[in-house]
Amino acid sequence: YVKPDSRRTGIGAALVKAVEEAAQVLGHSELYLYTAQATAETFYAPMGWGEIFAPTYEGRSVVIMQKVLGSHISSR
């Protein structure tokens, strides 16, 4: 999560990339998340995340997304 006053600075994208890389190092081949529709379209989709389901959760429309990770990254 990035506080609103720190958004649009690249912090969010850097956090997502770090999580993706850490997951690969740990041997995971895919990740999943849920978010609001607008965030799915404007933030995650451009980074290669794909929508797989759009349910209502606790009265709100959300999007479940998946990212298939690339080849395994060796730890340094």
PDB file of N, CA, C and O in Angstrom:
ATOM      1  N   TYR A   1       0.842  -1.165   0.000  1.00  0.00           N
ATOM      2  CA  TYR A   1       0.000   0.000   0.000  1.00  0.00           C
ATOM      3  C   TYR A   1       0.887   1.228   0.000  1.00  0.00           C
ATOM      4  O   TYR A   1       1.873   1.293   0.734  1.00  0.00           O
ATOM      5  N   VAL A   2       0.537   2.193  -0.818  1.00  0.00           N
ATOM      6  CA  VAL A   2       1.265   3.466  -0.865  1.00  0.00           C
ATOM      7  C   VAL A   2       0.292   4.568  -0.468  1.00  0.00           C
ATOM      8  O   VAL A   2      -0.801   4.674  -1.025  1.00  0.00           O
ATOM      9  N   LYS A   3       0.693   5.379   0.489  1.00  0.00           N
ATOM     10  CA  LYS A   3      -0.150   6.485   0.939  1.00  0.00           C
ATOM     11  C   LYS A   3      -0.456   7.418  -0.234  1.00  0.00           C
ATOM     12  O   LYS A   3       0.385   7.611  -1.111  1.00  0.00           O
ATOM     13  N   PRO A   4      -1.659   7.996  -0.247  1.00  0.00           N
ATOM     14  CA  PRO A   4      -2.047   8.866  -1.363  1.00  0.00           C
ATOM     15  C   PRO A   4      -1.050   9.978  -1.671  1.00  0.00           C
ATOM     16  O   PRO A   4      -0.834  10.290  -2.842  1.00  0.00           O
ATOM     17  N   ASP A   5      -0.442  10.583  -0.661  1.00  0.00           N
ATOM     18  CA  ASP A   5       0.488  11.683  -0.930  1.00  0.00           C
ATOM     19  C   ASP A   5       1.826  11.224  -1.509  1.00  0.00           C
ATOM     20  O   ASP A   5       2.644  12.049  -1.914  1.00  0.00           O
ATOM     21  N   SER A   6       2.050   9.903  -1.547  1.00  0.00           N
ATOM     22  CA  SER A   6       3.291   9.368  -2.125  1.00  0.00           C
ATOM     23  C   SER A   6       3.055   8.640  -3.448  1.00  0.00           C
ATOM     24  O   SER A   6       3.977   8.049  -4.009  1.00  0.00           O
ATOM     25  N   ARG A   7       1.823   8.683  -3.941  1.00  0.00           N
ATOM     26  CA  ARG A   7       1.526   7.997  -5.202  1.00  0.00           C
ATOM     27  C   ARG A   7       2.061   8.778  -6.384  1.00  0.00           C
ATOM     28  O   ARG A   7       2.365   9.966  -6.280  1.00  0.00           O
ATOM     29  N   ARG A   8       2.171   8.095  -7.506  1.00  0.00           N
ATOM     30  CA  ARG A   8       2.689   8.657  -8.764  1.00  0.00           C
ATOM     31  C   ARG A   8       4.156   9.073  -8.642  1.00  0.00           C
ATOM     32  O   ARG A   8       4.611  10.008  -9.301  1.00  0.00           O
ATOM     33  N   THR A   9       4.883   8.353  -7.781  1.00  0.00           N
ATOM     34  CA  THR A   9       6.314   8.613  -7.614  1.00  0.00           C
ATOM     35  C   THR A   9       7.149   7.417  -8.043  1.00  0.00           C
ATOM     36  O   THR A   9       8.378   7.495  -8.064  1.00  0.00           O
ATOM     37  N   GLY A  10       6.491   6.302  -8.388  1.00  0.00           N
ATOM     38  CA  GLY A  10       7.211   5.087  -8.763  1.00  0.00           C
ATOM     39  C   GLY A  10       7.376   4.099  -7.627  1.00  0.00           C
ATOM     40  O   GLY A  10       7.858   2.985  -7.832  1.00  0.00           O
ATOM     41  N   ILE A  11       6.980   4.502  -6.431  1.00  0.00           N
ATOM     42  CA  ILE A  11       7.126   3.615  -5.272  1.00  0.00           C
ATOM     43  C   ILE A  11       6.271   2.361  -5.432  1.00  0.00           C
ATOM     44  O   ILE A  11       6.744   1.255  -5.172  1.00  0.00           O
ATOM     45  N   GLY A  12       5.028   2.520  -5.853  1.00  0.00           N
ATOM     46  CA  GLY A  12       4.136   1.375  -6.002  1.00  0.00           C
ATOM     47  C   GLY A  12       4.663   0.369  -7.010  1.00  0.00           C
ATOM     48  O   GLY A  12       4.671  -0.832  -6.743  1.00  0.00           O
ATOM     49  N   ALA A  13       5.100   0.847  -8.161  1.00  0.00           N
ATOM     50  CA  ALA A  13       5.643  -0.050  -9.183  1.00  0.00           C
ATOM     51  C   ALA A  13       6.897  -0.753  -8.676  1.00  0.00           C
ATOM     52  O   ALA A  13       7.101  -1.935  -8.954  1.00  0.00           O
ATOM     53  N   ALA A  14       7.733  -0.038  -7.937  1.00  0.00           N
ATOM     54  CA  ALA A  14       8.945  -0.645  -7.372  1.00  0.00           C
ATOM     55  C   ALA A  14       8.593  -1.728  -6.357  1.00  0.00           C
ATOM     56  O   ALA A  14       9.246  -2.770  -6.314  1.00  0.00           O
ATOM     57  N   LEU A  15       7.566  -1.490  -5.538  1.00  0.00           N
ATOM     58  CA  LEU A  15       7.125  -2.497  -4.572  1.00  0.00           C
ATOM     59  C   LEU A  15       6.600  -3.746  -5.280  1.00  0.00           C
ATOM     60  O   LEU A  15       6.926  -4.868  -4.893  1.00  0.00           O
ATOM     61  N   VAL A  16       5.792  -3.547  -6.310  1.00  0.00           N
ATOM     62  CA  VAL A  16       5.250  -4.690  -7.053  1.00  0.00           C
ATOM     63  C   VAL A  16       6.389  -5.485  -7.685  1.00  0.00           C
ATOM     64  O   VAL A  16       6.399  -6.714  -7.611  1.00  0.00           O
ATOM     65  N   LYS A  17       7.332  -4.811  -8.294  1.00  0.00           N
ATOM     66  CA  LYS A  17       8.475  -5.488  -8.925  1.00  0.00           C
ATOM     67  C   LYS A  17       9.278  -6.269  -7.891  1.00  0.00           C
ATOM     68  O   LYS A  17       9.693  -7.397  -8.156  1.00  0.00           O
ATOM     69  N   ALA A  18       9.501  -5.684  -6.718  1.00  0.00           N
ATOM     70  CA  ALA A  18      10.254  -6.361  -5.659  1.00  0.00           C
ATOM     71  C   ALA A  18       9.530  -7.623  -5.199  1.00  0.00           C
ATOM     72  O   ALA A  18      10.167  -8.649  -4.960  1.00  0.00           O
ATOM     73  N   VAL A  19       8.217  -7.558  -5.074  1.00  0.00           N
ATOM     74  CA  VAL A  19       7.439  -8.732  -4.677  1.00  0.00           C
ATOM     75  C   VAL A  19       7.521  -9.810  -5.752  1.00  0.00           C
ATOM     76  O   VAL A  19       7.701 -10.988  -5.440  1.00  0.00           O
ATOM     77  N   GLU A  20       7.391  -9.411  -7.016  1.00  0.00           N
ATOM     78  CA  GLU A  20       7.483 -10.371  -8.114  1.00  0.00           C
ATOM     79  C   GLU A  20       8.844 -11.067  -8.117  1.00  0.00           C
ATOM     80  O   GLU A  20       8.922 -12.286  -8.267  1.00  0.00           O
ATOM     81  N   GLU A  21       9.905 -10.296  -7.953  1.00  0.00           N
ATOM     82  CA  GLU A  21      11.253 -10.867  -7.947  1.00  0.00           C
ATOM     83  C   GLU A  21      11.466 -11.787  -6.749  1.00  0.00           C
ATOM     84  O   GLU A  21      12.063 -12.855  -6.887  1.00  0.00           O
ATOM     85  N   ALA A  22      10.987 -11.386  -5.584  1.00  0.00           N
ATOM     86  CA  ALA A  22      11.119 -12.225  -4.391  1.00  0.00           C
ATOM     87  C   ALA A  22      10.351 -13.529  -4.564  1.00  0.00           C
ATOM     88  O   ALA A  22      10.830 -14.589  -4.158  1.00  0.00           O
ATOM     89  N   ALA A  23       9.176 -13.463  -5.156  1.00  0.00           N
ATOM     90  CA  ALA A  23       8.386 -14.678  -5.391  1.00  0.00           C
ATOM     91  C   ALA A  23       9.123 -15.628  -6.329  1.00  0.00           C
ATOM     92  O   ALA A  23       9.115 -16.841  -6.118  1.00  0.00           O
ATOM     93  N   GLN A  24       9.757 -15.082  -7.360  1.00  0.00           N
ATOM     94  CA  GLN A  24      10.524 -15.917  -8.279  1.00  0.00           C
ATOM     95  C   GLN A  24      11.698 -16.587  -7.574  1.00  0.00           C
ATOM     96  O   GLN A  24      11.943 -17.777  -7.773  1.00  0.00           O
ATOM     97  N   VAL A  25      12.418 -15.840  -6.760  1.00  0.00           N
ATOM     98  CA  VAL A  25      13.542 -16.395  -6.010  1.00  0.00           C
ATOM     99  C   VAL A  25      13.075 -17.541  -5.122  1.00  0.00           C
ATOM    100  O   VAL A  25      13.788 -18.527  -4.939  1.00  0.00           O
ATOM    101  N   LEU A  26      11.878 -17.404  -4.574  1.00  0.00           N
ATOM    102  CA  LEU A  26      11.315 -18.452  -3.719  1.00  0.00           C
ATOM    103  C   LEU A  26      10.716 -19.617  -4.509  1.00  0.00           C
ATOM    104  O   LEU A  26      10.232 -20.585  -3.922  1.00  0.00           O
ATOM    105  N   GLY A  27      10.748 -19.520  -5.836  1.00  0.00           N
ATOM    106  CA  GLY A  27      10.294 -20.621  -6.676  1.00  0.00           C
ATOM    107  C   GLY A  27       8.843 -20.568  -7.099  1.00  0.00           C
ATOM    108  O   GLY A  27       8.327 -21.552  -7.629  1.00  0.00           O
ATOM    109  N   HIS A  28       8.172 -19.462  -6.886  1.00  0.00           N
ATOM    110  CA  HIS A  28       6.768 -19.341  -7.301  1.00  0.00           C
ATOM    111  C   HIS A  28       6.702 -18.980  -8.781  1.00  0.00           C
ATOM    112  O   HIS A  28       7.545 -18.246  -9.295  1.00  0.00           O
ATOM    113  N   SER A  29       5.693 -19.506  -9.450  1.00  0.00           N
ATOM    114  CA  SER A  29       5.562 -19.249 -10.884  1.00  0.00           C
ATOM    115  C   SER A  29       4.426 -18.284 -11.208  1.00  0.00           C
ATOM    116  O   SER A  29       4.308 -17.831 -12.346  1.00  0.00           O
ATOM    117  N   GLU A  30       3.590 -17.966 -10.221  1.00  0.00           N
ATOM    118  CA  GLU A  30       2.495 -17.041 -10.452  1.00  0.00           C
ATOM    119  C   GLU A  30       2.077 -16.385  -9.149  1.00  0.00           C
ATOM    120  O   GLU A  30       2.286 -16.924  -8.062  1.00  0.00           O
ATOM    121  N   LEU A  31       1.479 -15.203  -9.287  1.00  0.00           N
ATOM    122  CA  LEU A  31       0.964 -14.448  -8.146  1.00  0.00           C
ATOM    123  C   LEU A  31      -0.468 -14.042  -8.436  1.00  0.00           C
ATOM    124  O   LEU A  31      -0.877 -13.969  -9.595  1.00  0.00           O
ATOM    125  N   TYR A  32      -1.231 -13.777  -7.379  1.00  0.00           N
ATOM    126  CA  TYR A  32      -2.614 -13.329  -7.504  1.00  0.00           C
ATOM    127  C   TYR A  32      -2.833 -12.150  -6.570  1.00  0.00           C
ATOM    128  O   TYR A  32      -2.178 -12.032  -5.535  1.00  0.00           O
ATOM    129  N   LEU A  33      -3.775 -11.270  -6.951  1.00  0.00           N
ATOM    130  CA  LEU A  33      -4.152 -10.162  -6.093  1.00  0.00           C
ATOM    131  C   LEU A  33      -5.590  -9.770  -6.384  1.00  0.00           C
ATOM    132  O   LEU A  33      -6.170 -10.190  -7.386  1.00  0.00           O
ATOM    133  N   TYR A  34      -6.159  -8.965  -5.500  1.00  0.00           N
ATOM    134  CA  TYR A  34      -7.453  -8.353  -5.807  1.00  0.00           C
ATOM    135  C   TYR A  34      -7.353  -6.862  -5.578  1.00  0.00           C
ATOM    136  O   TYR A  34      -6.627  -6.399  -4.699  1.00  0.00           O
ATOM    137  N   THR A  35      -8.096  -6.112  -6.386  1.00  0.00           N
ATOM    138  CA  THR A  35      -8.035  -4.660  -6.343  1.00  0.00           C
ATOM    139  C   THR A  35      -9.301  -4.083  -6.954  1.00  0.00           C
ATOM    140  O   THR A  35     -10.143  -4.825  -7.460  1.00  0.00           O
ATOM    141  N   ALA A  36      -9.440  -2.782  -6.910  1.00  0.00           N
ATOM    142  CA  ALA A  36     -10.565  -2.103  -7.551  1.00  0.00           C
ATOM    143  C   ALA A  36     -10.372  -2.108  -9.071  1.00  0.00           C
ATOM    144  O   ALA A  36      -9.244  -2.187  -9.558  1.00  0.00           O
ATOM    145  N   GLN A  37     -11.470  -2.025  -9.810  1.00  0.00           N
ATOM    146  CA  GLN A  37     -11.417  -2.059 -11.269  1.00  0.00           C
ATOM    147  C   GLN A  37     -10.505  -0.974 -11.840  1.00  0.00           C
ATOM    148  O   GLN A  37      -9.689  -1.253 -12.719  1.00  0.00           O
ATOM    149  N   ALA A  38     -10.635   0.246 -11.357  1.00  0.00           N
ATOM    150  CA  ALA A  38      -9.814   1.342 -11.887  1.00  0.00           C
ATOM    151  C   ALA A  38      -8.335   1.085 -11.657  1.00  0.00           C
ATOM    152  O   ALA A  38      -7.515   1.349 -12.536  1.00  0.00           O
ATOM    153  N   THR A  39      -7.990   0.578 -10.495  1.00  0.00           N
ATOM    154  CA  THR A  39      -6.584   0.279 -10.189  1.00  0.00           C
ATOM    155  C   THR A  39      -6.085  -0.868 -11.058  1.00  0.00           C
ATOM    156  O   THR A  39      -4.937  -0.860 -11.504  1.00  0.00           O
ATOM    157  N   ALA A  40      -6.940  -1.846 -11.298  1.00  0.00           N
ATOM    158  CA  ALA A  40      -6.564  -2.967 -12.152  1.00  0.00           C
ATOM    159  C   ALA A  40      -6.185  -2.480 -13.537  1.00  0.00           C
ATOM    160  O   ALA A  40      -5.166  -2.889 -14.094  1.00  0.00           O
ATOM    161  N   GLU A  41      -7.010  -1.606 -14.085  1.00  0.00           N
ATOM    162  CA  GLU A  41      -6.801  -1.128 -15.454  1.00  0.00           C
ATOM    163  C   GLU A  41      -5.630  -0.162 -15.579  1.00  0.00           C
ATOM    164  O   GLU A  41      -4.869  -0.238 -16.544  1.00  0.00           O
ATOM    165  N   THR A  42      -5.475   0.739 -14.624  1.00  0.00           N
ATOM    166  CA  THR A  42      -4.477   1.795 -14.775  1.00  0.00           C
ATOM    167  C   THR A  42      -3.126   1.478 -14.152  1.00  0.00           C
ATOM    168  O   THR A  42      -2.108   2.024 -14.577  1.00  0.00           O
ATOM    169  N   PHE A  43      -3.100   0.607 -13.155  1.00  0.00           N
ATOM    170  CA  PHE A  43      -1.841   0.339 -12.455  1.00  0.00           C
ATOM    171  C   PHE A  43      -1.281  -1.049 -12.754  1.00  0.00           C
ATOM    172  O   PHE A  43      -0.142  -1.175 -13.203  1.00  0.00           O
ATOM    173  N   TYR A  44      -2.075  -2.092 -12.507  1.00  0.00           N
ATOM    174  CA  TYR A  44      -1.549  -3.455 -12.637  1.00  0.00           C
ATOM    175  C   TYR A  44      -1.500  -3.973 -14.074  1.00  0.00           C
ATOM    176  O   TYR A  44      -0.514  -4.607 -14.451  1.00  0.00           O
ATOM    177  N   ALA A  45      -2.512  -3.730 -14.874  1.00  0.00           N
ATOM    178  CA  ALA A  45      -2.534  -4.256 -16.248  1.00  0.00           C
ATOM    179  C   ALA A  45      -1.306  -3.808 -17.053  1.00  0.00           C
ATOM    180  O   ALA A  45      -0.725  -4.634 -17.757  1.00  0.00           O
ATOM    181  N   PRO A  46      -0.890  -2.550 -16.980  1.00  0.00           N
ATOM    182  CA  PRO A  46       0.305  -2.152 -17.733  1.00  0.00           C
ATOM    183  C   PRO A  46       1.585  -2.872 -17.283  1.00  0.00           C
ATOM    184  O   PRO A  46       2.569  -2.905 -18.021  1.00  0.00           O
ATOM    185  N   MET A  47       1.572  -3.444 -16.084  1.00  0.00           N
ATOM    186  CA  MET A  47       2.734  -4.189 -15.588  1.00  0.00           C
ATOM    187  C   MET A  47       2.628  -5.689 -15.883  1.00  0.00           C
ATOM    188  O   MET A  47       3.415  -6.487 -15.375  1.00  0.00           O
ATOM    189  N   GLY A  48       1.650  -6.058 -16.706  1.00  0.00           N
ATOM    190  CA  GLY A  48       1.549  -7.456 -17.113  1.00  0.00           C
ATOM    191  C   GLY A  48       0.604  -8.326 -16.311  1.00  0.00           C
ATOM    192  O   GLY A  48       0.569  -9.541 -16.506  1.00  0.00           O
ATOM    193  N   TRP A  49      -0.161  -7.730 -15.416  1.00  0.00           N
ATOM    194  CA  TRP A  49      -1.147  -8.483 -14.655  1.00  0.00           C
ATOM    195  C   TRP A  49      -2.417  -8.612 -15.486  1.00  0.00           C
ATOM    196  O   TRP A  49      -2.813  -7.673 -16.178  1.00  0.00           O
ATOM    197  N   GLY A  50      -3.052  -9.780 -15.416  1.00  0.00           N
ATOM    198  CA  GLY A  50      -4.275 -10.009 -16.178  1.00  0.00           C
ATOM    199  C   GLY A  50      -5.468 -10.283 -15.275  1.00  0.00           C
ATOM    200  O   GLY A  50      -5.350 -10.947 -14.245  1.00  0.00           O
ATOM    201  N   GLU A  51      -6.607  -9.763 -15.679  1.00  0.00           N
ATOM    202  CA  GLU A  51      -7.851  -9.975 -14.933  1.00  0.00           C
ATOM    203  C   GLU A  51      -8.339 -11.399 -15.175  1.00  0.00           C
ATOM    204  O   GLU A  51      -8.407 -11.857 -16.316  1.00  0.00           O
ATOM    205  N   ILE A  52      -8.680 -12.101 -14.082  1.00  0.00           N
ATOM    206  CA  ILE A  52      -9.201 -13.459 -14.243  1.00  0.00           C
ATOM    207  C   ILE A  52     -10.621 -13.603 -13.703  1.00  0.00           C
ATOM    208  O   ILE A  52     -11.298 -14.584 -14.012  1.00  0.00           O
ATOM    209  N   PHE A  53     -11.086 -12.636 -12.898  1.00  0.00           N
ATOM    210  CA  PHE A  53     -12.416 -12.738 -12.311  1.00  0.00           C
ATOM    211  C   PHE A  53     -12.775 -11.372 -11.747  1.00  0.00           C
ATOM    212  O   PHE A  53     -11.902 -10.665 -11.243  1.00  0.00           O
ATOM    213  N   ALA A  54     -14.045 -10.989 -11.823  1.00  0.00           N
ATOM    214  CA  ALA A  54     -14.479  -9.695 -11.305  1.00  0.00           C
ATOM    215  C   ALA A  54     -15.717  -9.876 -10.434  1.00  0.00           C
ATOM    216  O   ALA A  54     -16.832  -9.598 -10.877  1.00  0.00           O
ATOM    217  N   PRO A  55     -15.529 -10.339  -9.198  1.00  0.00           N
ATOM    218  CA  PRO A  55     -16.656 -10.571  -8.295  1.00  0.00           C
ATOM    219  C   PRO A  55     -17.032  -9.331  -7.475  1.00  0.00           C
ATOM    220  O   PRO A  55     -16.391  -8.285  -7.575  1.00  0.00           O
ATOM    221  N   THR A  56     -18.061  -9.469  -6.682  1.00  0.00           N
ATOM    222  CA  THR A  56     -18.403  -8.480  -5.672  1.00  0.00           C
ATOM    223  C   THR A  56     -17.944  -9.052  -4.341  1.00  0.00           C
ATOM    224  O   THR A  56     -18.253 -10.197  -4.012  1.00  0.00           O
ATOM    225  N   TYR A  57     -17.210  -8.259  -3.580  1.00  0.00           N
ATOM    226  CA  TYR A  57     -16.690  -8.691  -2.291  1.00  0.00           C
ATOM    227  C   TYR A  57     -17.067  -7.653  -1.247  1.00  0.00           C
ATOM    228  O   TYR A  57     -16.704  -6.482  -1.358  1.00  0.00           O
ATOM    229  N   GLU A  58     -17.794  -8.092  -0.239  1.00  0.00           N
ATOM    230  CA  GLU A  58     -18.263  -7.203   0.829  1.00  0.00           C
ATOM    231  C   GLU A  58     -18.947  -5.970   0.255  1.00  0.00           C
ATOM    232  O   GLU A  58     -18.740  -4.852   0.729  1.00  0.00           O
ATOM    233  N   GLY A  59     -19.773  -6.189  -0.781  1.00  0.00           N
ATOM    234  CA  GLY A  59     -20.557  -5.121  -1.370  1.00  0.00           C
ATOM    235  C   GLY A  59     -19.829  -4.240  -2.366  1.00  0.00           C
ATOM    236  O   GLY A  59     -20.405  -3.272  -2.863  1.00  0.00           O
ATOM    237  N   ARG A  60     -18.591  -4.549  -2.667  1.00  0.00           N
ATOM    238  CA  ARG A  60     -17.795  -3.742  -3.607  1.00  0.00           C
ATOM    239  C   ARG A  60     -17.343  -4.597  -4.787  1.00  0.00           C
ATOM    240  O   ARG A  60     -17.033  -5.779  -4.635  1.00  0.00           O
ATOM    241  N   SER A  61     -17.314  -3.984  -5.947  1.00  0.00           N
ATOM    242  CA  SER A  61     -16.798  -4.669  -7.131  1.00  0.00           C
ATOM    243  C   SER A  61     -15.279  -4.682  -7.051  1.00  0.00           C
ATOM    244  O   SER A  61     -14.649  -3.642  -6.858  1.00  0.00           O
ATOM    245  N   VAL A  62     -14.700  -5.858  -7.199  1.00  0.00           N
ATOM    246  CA  VAL A  62     -13.248  -6.002  -7.184  1.00  0.00           C
ATOM    247  C   VAL A  62     -12.809  -6.808  -8.401  1.00  0.00           C
ATOM    248  O   VAL A  62     -13.634  -7.388  -9.107  1.00  0.00           O
ATOM    249  N   VAL A  63     -11.526  -6.836  -8.633  1.00  0.00           N
ATOM    250  CA  VAL A  63     -10.962  -7.610  -9.730  1.00  0.00           C
ATOM    251  C   VAL A  63      -9.894  -8.530  -9.149  1.00  0.00           C
ATOM    252  O   VAL A  63      -9.025  -8.085  -8.399  1.00  0.00           O
ATOM    253  N   ILE A  64      -9.961  -9.808  -9.496  1.00  0.00           N
ATOM    254  CA  ILE A  64      -8.916 -10.761  -9.146  1.00  0.00           C
ATOM    255  C   ILE A  64      -7.970 -10.804 -10.341  1.00  0.00           C
ATOM    256  O   ILE A  64      -8.397 -10.988 -11.481  1.00  0.00           O
ATOM    257  N   MET A  65      -6.679 -10.632 -10.064  1.00  0.00           N
ATOM    258  CA  MET A  65      -5.693 -10.594 -11.141  1.00  0.00           C
ATOM    259  C   MET A  65      -4.612 -11.634 -10.909  1.00  0.00           C
ATOM    260  O   MET A  65      -4.362 -12.067  -9.784  1.00  0.00           O
ATOM    261  N   GLN A  66      -3.976 -12.023 -12.014  1.00  0.00           N
ATOM    262  CA  GLN A  66      -2.907 -13.006 -11.971  1.00  0.00           C
ATOM    263  C   GLN A  66      -1.702 -12.481 -12.744  1.00  0.00           C
ATOM    264  O   GLN A  66      -1.848 -11.792 -13.753  1.00  0.00           O
ATOM    265  N   LYS A  67      -0.520 -12.815 -12.257  1.00  0.00           N
ATOM    266  CA  LYS A  67       0.714 -12.519 -12.987  1.00  0.00           C
ATOM    267  C   LYS A  67       1.505 -13.808 -13.062  1.00  0.00           C
ATOM    268  O   LYS A  67       1.891 -14.373 -12.039  1.00  0.00           O
ATOM    269  N   VAL A  68       1.746 -14.271 -14.284  1.00  0.00           N
ATOM    270  CA  VAL A  68       2.609 -15.425 -14.496  1.00  0.00           C
ATOM    271  C   VAL A  68       4.028 -14.880 -14.545  1.00  0.00           C
ATOM    272  O   VAL A  68       4.348 -14.003 -15.347  1.00  0.00           O
ATOM    273  N   LEU A  69       4.867 -15.416 -13.674  1.00  0.00           N
ATOM    274  CA  LEU A  69       6.221 -14.907 -13.549  1.00  0.00           C
ATOM    275  C   LEU A  69       7.131 -15.553 -14.584  1.00  0.00           C
ATOM    276  O   LEU A  69       6.863 -16.656 -15.060  1.00  0.00           O
ATOM    277  N   GLY A  70       8.207 -14.855 -14.927  1.00  0.00           N
ATOM    278  CA  GLY A  70       9.171 -15.359 -15.898  1.00  0.00           C
ATOM    279  C   GLY A  70      10.008 -16.480 -15.314  1.00  0.00           C
ATOM    280  O   GLY A  70       9.644 -17.088 -14.308  1.00  0.00           O
ATOM    281  N   SER A  71      11.119 -16.742 -15.949  1.00  0.00           N
ATOM    282  CA  SER A  71      11.990 -17.823 -15.489  1.00  0.00           C
ATOM    283  C   SER A  71      12.519 -17.519 -14.101  1.00  0.00           C
ATOM    284  O   SER A  71      12.564 -16.365 -13.676  1.00  0.00           O
ATOM    285  N   HIS A  72      12.914 -18.556 -13.412  1.00  0.00           N
ATOM    286  CA  HIS A  72      13.407 -18.455 -12.037  1.00  0.00           C
ATOM    287  C   HIS A  72      14.622 -17.535 -11.989  1.00  0.00           C
ATOM    288  O   HIS A  72      15.525 -17.650 -12.818  1.00  0.00           O
ATOM    289  N   ILE A  73      14.644 -16.628 -11.023  1.00  0.00           N
ATOM    290  CA  ILE A  73      15.778 -15.727 -10.817  1.00  0.00           C
ATOM    291  C   ILE A  73      16.641 -16.309  -9.715  1.00  0.00           C
ATOM    292  O   ILE A  73      16.128 -16.659  -8.652  1.00  0.00           O
ATOM    293  N   SER A  74      17.907 -16.415  -9.940  1.00  0.00           N
ATOM    294  CA  SER A  74      18.820 -16.919  -8.916  1.00  0.00           C
ATOM    295  C   SER A  74      19.027 -15.884  -7.838  1.00  0.00           C
ATOM    296  O   SER A  74      19.072 -14.688  -8.123  1.00  0.00           O
ATOM    297  N   SER A  75      19.154 -16.332  -6.592  1.00  0.00           N
ATOM    298  CA  SER A  75      19.444 -15.383  -5.531  1.00  0.00           C
ATOM    299  C   SER A  75      20.894 -14.933  -5.652  1.00  0.00           C
ATOM    300  O   SER A  75      21.752 -15.680  -6.121  1.00  0.00           O
ATOM    301  N   ARG A  76      21.151 -13.717  -5.226  1.00  0.00           N
ATOM    302  CA  ARG A  76      22.497 -13.136  -5.393  1.00  0.00           C
ATOM    303  C   ARG A  76      23.371 -13.426  -4.236  1.00  0.00           C
ATOM    304  O   ARG A  76      24.530 -13.011  -4.219  1.00  0.00           O
TER     305      ARG A  76
END
